[in-house]
């Protein structure tokens, strides 16, 4: 029964253009020509954001880190990001020279660290070293300094 309800909801969302389906599924359903935001299942969204963190596009990386911070609203989401490998990548991103990325990453790490298990993973990745290194720099924006503290 749950499978039927889920499939019906998925078909409805595909018809209104809220989600994208594989090409095979698109032939079964008539996809709407409306453009808009794409809603993804939680696990797909988490995995995609973590993948975006590994890109060279600094703007995309910064937006992905902000999205991770905004999405870290409960324990389930925080643990999902940890399990998807976001913590290690976020800590590594603190090495970048881009202040926008470091600010976004710091905010994401702050929000993720509200979970005890995620906080332990963040500490295990050596985040303290990276944050101290940022504070020792000669010219860093005041907003970044506040987030680091």
N, CA, C and O of each residue as an XYZ file, in Angstrom:
596
protein
N       0.827     -1.195      0.000
C       0.000      0.000      0.000
C       0.873      1.260      0.000
O       0.604      2.203     -0.744
N       1.916      1.274      0.835
C       2.817      2.426      0.876
C       3.526      2.627     -0.453
O       3.764      3.761     -0.868
N       3.867      1.522     -1.128
C       4.531      1.628     -2.424
C       3.617      2.281     -3.451
O       4.065      3.098     -4.255
N       2.340      1.922     -3.425
C       1.385      2.530     -4.360
C       1.205      4.013     -4.085
O       1.157      4.823     -5.011
N       1.107      4.360     -2.829
C       0.959      5.770     -2.456
C       2.203      6.548     -2.874
O       2.093      7.639     -3.432
N       3.377      5.996     -2.608
C       4.619      6.661     -2.991
C       4.737      6.843     -4.492
O       5.138      7.907     -4.963
N       4.390      5.814     -5.241
C       4.480      5.911     -6.697
C       3.488      6.940     -7.235
O       3.805      7.689     -8.159
N       2.306      6.974     -6.666
C       1.310      7.958     -7.087
C       1.798      9.374     -6.807
O       1.643     10.268     -7.639
N       2.385      9.571     -5.633
C       2.922     10.898     -5.304
C       4.066     11.270     -6.238
O       4.168     12.422     -6.662
N       4.920     10.316     -6.563
C       6.034     10.577     -7.471
C       5.515     10.936     -8.859
O       6.034     11.856     -9.492
N       4.511     10.233     -9.336
C       3.941     10.535    -10.645
C       3.321     11.927    -10.662
O       3.457     12.661    -11.640
N       2.642     12.285     -9.580
C       2.056     13.616     -9.493
C       3.131     14.695     -9.540
O       3.005     15.672    -10.278
N       4.183     14.518     -8.755
C       5.263     15.505     -8.733
C       5.955     15.599    -10.089
O       6.368     16.684    -10.496
N       6.083     14.485    -10.788
C       6.692     14.507    -12.121
C       5.791     15.245    -13.106
O       6.284     15.990    -13.952
N       4.507     15.053    -13.010
C       3.573     15.725    -13.929
C       3.597     17.237    -13.763
O       3.495     17.975    -14.743
N       3.731     17.695    -12.533
C       3.723     19.148    -12.322
C       5.120     19.743    -12.481
O       5.295     20.957    -12.370
N       6.116     18.891    -12.739
C       7.468     19.382    -12.973
C       8.278     19.632    -11.725
O       9.304     20.309    -11.787
N       7.851     19.107    -10.598
C       8.576     19.334     -9.346
C       9.779     18.420     -9.204
O      10.739     18.763     -8.514
N       9.741     17.268     -9.843
C      10.887     16.362     -9.818
C      11.183     15.898    -11.228
O      10.337     15.968    -12.121
N      12.400     15.423    -11.406
C      12.808     14.872    -12.687
C      12.899     13.367    -12.549
O      13.318     12.850    -11.514
N      12.505     12.671    -13.596
C      12.608     11.223    -13.608
C      13.610     10.788    -14.659
O      13.988     11.570    -15.532
N      14.044      9.525    -14.572
C      14.920      8.975    -15.595
C      14.210      9.011    -16.935
O      12.983      9.096    -16.987
N      14.975      8.946    -18.024
C      14.389      8.973    -19.362
C      13.373      7.853    -19.555
O      12.352      8.041    -20.217
N      13.653      6.698    -18.980
C      12.742      5.569    -19.096
C      11.396      5.882    -18.455
O      10.342      5.561    -19.004
N      11.448      6.511    -17.289
C      10.216      6.851    -16.590
C       9.499      8.012    -17.266
O       8.273      8.108    -17.206
N      10.270      8.905    -17.918
C       9.653     10.040    -18.590
C       8.767      9.581    -19.735
O       7.735     10.193    -20.011
N       9.164      8.508    -20.401
C       8.345      8.024    -21.502
C       7.033      7.460    -20.987
O       6.027      7.479    -21.695
N       7.036      6.964    -19.768
C       5.814      6.434    -19.191
C       4.883      7.552    -18.743
O       3.661      7.408    -18.781
N       5.456      8.642    -18.328
C       4.667      9.791    -17.888
C       4.887     10.942    -18.849
O       5.976     11.083    -19.405
N       3.906     11.737    -19.045
C       4.099     12.931    -19.856
C       4.603     14.024    -18.941
O       3.883     14.531    -18.082
N       5.869     14.373    -19.150
C       6.484     15.380    -18.289
C       5.951     16.759    -18.646
O       5.719     17.072    -19.814
N       5.768     17.547    -17.652
C       5.283     18.899    -17.852
C       6.377     19.762    -18.466
O       7.560     19.534    -18.213
N       5.999     20.739    -19.260
C       6.994     21.612    -19.883
C       7.336     22.795    -18.975
O       8.164     23.630    -19.338
N       6.706     22.873    -17.799
C       7.001     23.953    -16.871
C       8.399     23.789    -16.303
O       8.826     22.677    -15.991
N       9.103     24.894    -16.170
C      10.405     24.848    -15.524
C      10.259     25.396    -14.120
O       9.449     26.287    -13.866
N      11.031     24.866    -13.239
C      10.958     25.319    -11.852
C      11.999     24.606    -11.043
O      12.949     24.043    -11.585
N      11.822     24.628     -9.761
C      12.759     23.969     -8.877
C      12.522     22.470     -8.905
O      11.395     22.013     -9.100
N      13.566     21.724     -8.715
C      13.461     20.280     -8.683
C      13.569     19.822     -7.244
O      14.545     20.120     -6.556
N      12.563     19.098     -6.797
C      12.593     18.526     -5.460
C      13.195     17.136     -5.561
O      12.837     16.356     -6.444
N      14.101     16.835     -4.664
C      14.752     15.536     -4.679
C      14.462     14.819     -3.370
O      14.209     15.449     -2.343
N      14.503     13.501     -3.420
C      14.433     12.787     -2.141
C      15.605     13.225     -1.269
O      16.659     13.608     -1.778
N      15.420     13.168      0.004
C      16.425     13.658      0.958
C      17.805     13.083      0.689
O      18.787     13.824      0.671
N      17.896     11.776      0.480
C      19.203     11.149      0.290
C      19.869     11.611     -0.995
O      21.089     11.773     -1.031
N      19.090     11.827     -2.053
C      19.666     12.329     -3.301
C      20.199     13.740     -3.129
O      21.269     14.073     -3.640
N      19.455     14.567     -2.411
C      19.884     15.941     -2.184
C      21.162     16.012     -1.368
O      22.051     16.808     -1.671
N      21.259     15.193     -0.346
C      22.458     15.158      0.492
C      23.650     14.731     -0.348
O      24.702     15.368     -0.303
N      23.497     13.668     -1.105
C      24.605     13.160     -1.919
C      25.039     14.180     -2.966
O      26.235     14.349     -3.204
N      24.094     14.854     -3.586
C      24.448     15.844     -4.608
C      25.181     17.033     -4.010
O      26.135     17.535     -4.603
N      24.751     17.483     -2.856
C      25.448     18.603     -2.221
C      26.881     18.226     -1.856
O      27.792     19.039     -2.008
N      27.081     17.023     -1.386
C      28.436     16.580     -1.045
C      29.289     16.489     -2.305
O      30.467     16.845     -2.275
N      28.721     16.021     -3.402
C      29.458     15.955     -4.670
C      29.829     17.349     -5.168
O      30.922     17.551     -5.697
N      28.932     18.298     -5.002
C      29.194     19.672     -5.447
C      30.361     20.274     -4.675
O      31.108     21.088     -5.217
N      30.522     19.883     -3.420
C      31.642     20.395     -2.618
C      32.990     20.073     -3.248
O      33.968     20.781     -3.009
N      33.052     19.020     -4.044
C      34.300     18.617     -4.659
C      34.593     19.291     -5.990
O      35.622     19.002     -6.602
N      33.730     20.173     -6.454
C      33.926     20.833     -7.738
C      34.954     21.955     -7.638
O      35.298     22.411     -6.547
N      35.436     22.389     -8.800
C      36.380     23.510     -8.859
C      35.680     24.859     -8.870
O      36.308     25.878     -8.581
N      34.405     24.890     -9.194
C      33.629     26.124     -9.266
C      33.413     26.668     -7.853
O      32.649     26.109     -7.066
N      34.101     27.767     -7.552
C      34.055     28.306     -6.194
C      32.658     28.782     -5.794
O      32.258     28.642     -4.639
N      31.923     29.342     -6.747
C      30.568     29.788     -6.456
C      29.660     28.624     -6.100
O      28.867     28.712     -5.162
N      29.774     27.537     -6.846
C      28.955     26.357     -6.575
C      29.318     25.733     -5.232
O      28.441     25.291     -4.490
N      30.600     25.700     -4.925
C      31.051     25.135     -3.648
C      30.514     25.963     -2.489
O      30.041     25.415     -1.493
N      30.587     27.280     -2.621
C      30.094     28.161     -1.561
C      28.587     27.992     -1.365
O      28.110     27.924     -0.232
N      27.845     27.926     -2.464
C      26.390     27.738     -2.366
C      26.042     26.373     -1.781
O      25.083     26.254     -1.018
N      26.812     25.342     -2.130
C      26.559     24.007     -1.581
C      26.802     23.995     -0.071
O      26.031     23.396      0.680
N      27.867     24.652      0.370
C      28.140     24.720      1.811
C      27.027     25.481      2.532
O      26.619     25.098      3.629
N      26.541     26.552      1.920
C      25.419     27.289      2.512
C      24.168     26.414      2.571
O      23.426     26.442      3.553
N      23.943     25.642      1.513
C      22.784     24.751      1.485
C      22.895     23.674      2.559
O      21.896     23.298      3.172
N      24.094     23.183      2.782
C      24.300     22.194      3.844
C      23.994     22.826      5.203
O      23.348     22.208      6.049
N      24.457     24.046      5.403
C      24.167     24.740      6.664
C      22.661     24.926      6.840
O      22.120     24.686      7.919
N      21.994     25.354      5.774
C      20.548     25.575      5.850
C      19.774     24.273      6.030
O      18.707     24.263      6.644
N      20.309     23.179      5.497
C      19.619     21.884      5.563
C      19.851     21.143      6.872
O      19.147     20.179      7.172
N      20.804     21.572      7.633
C      21.144     20.881      8.880
C      20.196     21.297      9.994
O      20.597     21.904     10.987
N      18.935     20.956      9.802
C      17.892     21.420     10.719
C      17.570     20.424     11.821
O      16.939     20.779     12.817
N      18.004     19.177     11.648
C      17.734     18.182     12.684
C      18.841     17.137     12.701
O      19.727     17.143     11.847
N      18.782     16.260     13.662
C      19.812     15.242     13.856
C      19.922     14.320     12.642
O      21.025     13.948     12.241
N      18.796     13.956     12.066
C      18.808     13.064     10.905
C      19.604     13.670      9.754
O      20.425     12.992      9.135
N      19.361     14.944      9.470
C      20.067     15.591      8.361
C      21.552     15.737      8.668
O      22.384     15.511      7.789
N      21.900     16.108      9.887
C      23.306     16.261     10.246
C      24.066     14.936     10.095
O      25.166     14.897      9.544
N      23.469     13.873     10.586
C      24.102     12.553     10.476
C      24.156     12.115      9.017
O      25.122     11.475      8.602
N      23.148     12.444      8.245
C      23.151     12.097      6.817
C      24.321     12.752      6.102
O      24.989     12.107      5.293
N      24.579     14.017      6.388
C      25.718     14.701      5.776
C      27.040     14.077      6.228
O      27.969     13.932      5.433
N      27.118     13.712      7.503
C      28.337     13.069      8.003
C      28.576     11.751      7.287
O      29.690     11.475      6.840
N      27.539     10.940      7.177
C      27.665      9.638      6.538
C      27.955      9.750      5.040
O      28.552      8.847      4.456
N      27.542     10.840      4.427
C      27.796     11.051      3.000
C      29.208     11.566      2.738
O      29.613     11.691      1.582
N      29.957     11.866      3.789
C      31.344     12.295      3.629
C      31.549     13.797      3.577
O      32.614     14.258      3.165
N      30.561     14.566      3.982
C      30.659     16.022      3.904
C      31.674     16.592      4.888
O      32.327     17.590      4.583
N      31.818     15.990      6.038
C      32.676     16.558      7.085
C      34.122     16.665      6.604
O      34.741     17.722      6.731
N      34.652     15.598      6.064
C      36.045     15.602      5.613
C      36.265     16.647      4.523
O      37.258     17.374      4.547
N      35.346     16.720      3.576
C      35.485     17.681      2.478
C      35.378     19.110      2.996
O      36.141     19.978      2.573
N      34.437     19.366      3.910
C      34.281     20.710      4.457
C      35.538     21.160      5.198
O      35.962     22.307      5.064
N      36.128     20.266      5.971
C      37.355     20.625      6.694
C      38.476     20.921      5.700
O      39.248     21.857      5.905
N      38.573     20.144      4.638
C      39.595     20.392      3.617
C      39.371     21.730      2.904
O      40.329     22.387      2.497
N      38.114     22.124      2.755
C      37.806     23.386      2.076
C      38.261     24.601      2.872
O      38.370     25.693      2.315
N      38.526     24.434      4.154
C      39.035     25.548      4.953
C      40.418     25.981      4.488
O      40.865     27.076      4.828
N      41.100     25.149      3.722
C      42.421     25.471      3.184
C      42.352     26.426      1.991
O      43.369     27.009      1.616
N      41.192     26.593      1.400
C      41.064     27.466      0.228
C      41.321     28.910      0.613
O      41.103     29.306      1.758
N      41.786     29.694     -0.349
C      42.070     31.109     -0.102
C      40.836     31.990     -0.262
O      40.899     33.187      0.019
N      39.741     31.437     -0.697
C      38.522     32.189     -0.944
C      37.774     32.395      0.379
O      37.351     31.432      1.020
N      37.617     33.661      0.776
C      36.935     33.963      2.044
C      35.459     33.592      2.022
O      34.905     33.220      3.056
N      34.807     33.684      0.856
C      33.397     33.315      0.759
C      33.215     31.822      1.023
O      32.282     31.413      1.714
N      34.107     31.023      0.470
C      34.031     29.573      0.697
C      34.297     29.261      2.156
O      33.564     28.489      2.774
N      35.340     29.855      2.708
C      35.665     29.568      4.104
C      34.549     30.014      5.048
O      34.280     29.352      6.050
N      33.907     31.123      4.733
C      32.800     31.594      5.556
C      31.615     30.625      5.477
O      31.015     30.280      6.495
N      31.290     30.196      4.269
C      30.186     29.245      4.085
C      30.494     27.908      4.748
O      29.632     27.310      5.390
N      31.718     27.451      4.588
C      32.127     26.177      5.177
C      32.100     26.262      6.698
O      31.660     25.323      7.362
N      32.558     27.359      7.247
C      32.545     27.542      8.700
C      31.118     27.513      9.231
O      30.842     26.921     10.275
N      30.214     28.161      8.498
C      28.797     28.147      8.904
C      28.235     26.727      8.841
O      27.507     26.304      9.739
N      28.575     25.990      7.779
C      28.091     24.613      7.645
C      28.634     23.736      8.771
O      27.893     22.949      9.359
N      29.913     23.871      9.068
C      30.502     23.078     10.143
C      29.891     23.430     11.495
O      29.697     22.562     12.346
N      29.591     24.702     11.681
C      28.952     25.135     12.929
C      27.588     24.474     13.094
O      27.261     23.964     14.165
N      26.800     24.487     12.029
C      25.456     23.892     12.093
C      25.516     22.374     12.236
O      24.729     21.787     12.979
N      26.449     21.737     11.526
C      26.591     20.284     11.618
C      27.057     19.869     13.006
O      26.694     18.796     13.488
N      27.853     20.705     13.647
C      28.436     20.370     14.942
C      27.443     20.424     16.090
O      27.805     20.134     17.231
N      26.216     20.783     15.816
C      25.198     20.754     16.860
C      24.906     19.316     17.282
O      24.384     19.074     18.370
N      25.243     18.378     16.424
C      25.113     16.955     16.732
C      26.401     16.483     17.387
O      27.491     16.775     16.893
N      26.288     15.764     18.483
C      27.475     15.298     19.208
C      28.319     14.373     18.334
O      29.541     14.513     18.290
N      27.683     13.436     17.644
C      28.450     12.488     16.825
C      29.138     13.188     15.661
O      30.266     12.844     15.309
N      28.465     14.168     15.061
C      29.076     14.911     13.958
C      30.194     15.798     14.484
O      31.227     15.940     13.830
N      30.008     16.387     15.637
C      31.040     17.237     16.242
C      32.311     16.427     16.499
O      33.419     16.916     16.278
N      32.149     15.206     16.957
C      33.313     14.344     17.172
C      34.012     14.043     15.852
O      35.242     13.998     15.802
N      33.245     13.835     14.783
C      33.838     13.575     13.470
C      34.571     14.810     12.951
O      35.634     14.696     12.342
N      33.999     15.987     13.196
C      34.642     17.233     12.774
C      35.969     17.412     13.508
O      36.976     17.761     12.892
N      35.975     17.178     14.800
C      37.208     17.286     15.580
C      38.231     16.249     15.139
O      39.428     16.536     15.107
N      37.777     15.055     14.800
C      38.688     13.992     14.363
C      39.361     14.338     13.033
O      40.449     13.839     12.744
N      38.736     15.171     12.239
C      39.304     15.584     10.948
C      40.339     16.700     11.110
O      40.961     17.104     10.127
N      40.530     17.196     12.312
C      41.552     18.213     12.561
C      41.102     19.623     12.268
O      41.897     20.444     11.811
N      39.852     19.919     12.520
C      39.316     21.247     12.208
C      39.979     22.344     13.034
O      40.115     23.473     12.563
N      40.389     22.032     14.247
C      40.991     23.044     15.124
C      42.244     23.627     14.479
O      42.445     24.841     14.493
N      43.077     22.770     13.920
C      44.297     23.231     13.246
C      43.955     24.229     12.144
O      44.584     25.283     12.041
N      42.971     23.903     11.331
C      42.600     24.775     10.210
C      42.015     26.110     10.688
O      42.290     27.158     10.103
N      41.217     26.065     11.741
C      40.617     27.297     12.255
C      41.676     28.211     12.883
O      41.630     29.428     12.707
N      42.609     27.636     13.599
C      43.689     28.436     14.182
C      44.531     29.049     13.071
O      44.946     30.204     13.168
N      44.779     28.292     12.034
C      45.555     28.794     10.897
C      44.850     29.991     10.244
O      45.503     30.956      9.846
N      43.539     29.926     10.136
C      42.770     31.046      9.575
C      42.921     32.274     10.464
O      43.113     33.382      9.962
N      42.835     32.089     11.776
C      42.940     33.211     12.706
C      44.321     33.857     12.698
O      44.448     35.038     13.021
N      45.347     33.111     12.337
C      46.716     33.644     12.310
C      46.995     34.467     11.057
O      48.002     35.172     10.996
N      46.128     34.390     10.068
C      46.338     35.153      8.842
C      46.250     36.642      9.135
O      45.540     37.075     10.043
N      46.985     37.415      8.348
C      47.047     38.859      8.578
C      45.732     39.556      8.275
O      45.242     40.353      9.075
N      45.170     39.256      7.128
C      43.951     39.958      6.717
C      42.822     38.962      6.498
O      42.768     38.260      5.487
N      41.930     38.921      7.466
C      40.729     38.115      7.298
C      39.531     38.984      7.651
O      39.608     39.813      8.558
N      38.443     38.801      6.949
C      37.254     39.609      7.231
C      36.746     39.394      8.663
O      36.872     38.306      9.225
N      36.187     40.425      9.220
C      35.689     40.360     10.597
C      34.578     39.321     10.730
O      34.477     38.643     11.753
N      33.740     39.197      9.691
C      32.647     38.228      9.752
C      33.177     36.799      9.841
O      32.597     35.960     10.530
N      34.274     36.524      9.146
C      34.878     35.190      9.209
C      35.490     34.960     10.579
O      35.399     33.860     11.126
N      36.112     35.987     11.135
C      36.699     35.865     12.482
C      35.622     35.527     13.500
O      35.841     34.697     14.382
N      34.457     36.164     13.388
C      33.357     35.893     14.307
C      32.880     34.463     14.190
O      32.591     33.819     15.199
N      32.793     33.958     12.966
C      32.323     32.585     12.766
C      33.326     31.569     13.296
O      32.938     30.527     13.825
N      34.607     31.865     13.157
C      35.629     30.937     13.623
C      35.571     30.824     15.143
O      35.724     29.735     15.697
N      35.349     31.961     15.819
C      35.258     31.924     17.272
C      33.979     31.260     17.679
O      33.705     31.126     18.871
